[in-house]
């Protein structure tokens, strides 16, 4: 859960592969983009993110989350290999 987000009480972070169907203002990490608002291997990406963040939360450390994408285009090669 993210705190201190302008105009929001909180934002949940959880696995989801289809933003339109599975998210209502939440954040879902994905391993690969597969289309607009869609990604692959969200559970694996969420697990990796959790493993990085959870120990810091237990220490009551603050975490700065910066969300960015270097490439907005789907990773077609990975998508095709995953769906072959």
N, C-alpha and C positions, 0 to 999 in steps of 0.2 A: 504494500500500500504506500502510495506517495502522499506526502503532506505538504501543506503550504503551496498548493497550486491555485493560481488566481481563478476565482469564480467556480471553484470545485471544493468539496469537502474532502474528497480523497479520490485516488485513481488506483484501481487494482491492476496488478501485473500477473498474467496467467497465460498458459499455452492456448493458442488458437491458430488455425491455418487459413481461415477465411474471415476477414475483418467485418464484412457486411453481415454475415450470418451469425458470427460468434462473439462480436464485441459491441459494447454499448458505452463507448468512451474509455475503455480499458486499453492497456498496452500489452501486446503479445510479441515477444521476441521470436524471430524465425531464423533458421540457418541459411535459407536461400529464398530469394524472391522467385515466385512462379507466375506472377501476373499482377495486375493492379489490385491492391488490397489483399493479395494472397501470398502465402509462403509455405515452405516445406520444413519439416522436422522442428516444429515449434516446441514439442516436449523436450527435445535434446537441447535446444537453445535456452529454454527456461531453466533446465537443470544446471547447465553451465553457469548461467547468470546467478542462480540461487547459491551455487557453491562458492562463487566469488563474494557475494553480498552478505550471506547469512552470518559468517564469522564476525564481520564488522558490525553488524546489527547487535550481535550478542555482546560486543564490547561497548555498545551504545555510541558508536562512532557515526558521524554524519556521512552520508553518501551523496555525491553529486552525480546525477544521471544525465548524460548528454546523448541525445538520440540524433543520429545522422545517418545518411546513406550516401555512400560514395557513388553508387550506381543505381539509378532508379529502374533500370531495365531488368526484366527477369533473367535469371541465370538459366538460359534455355538448355545448355549442355547438361547441367546437373539435373534440371527438371526432366529432361528426356531420359537420362540414365535411371533416375529414380522411378519413373513411370513406365519403363520398358517391360 
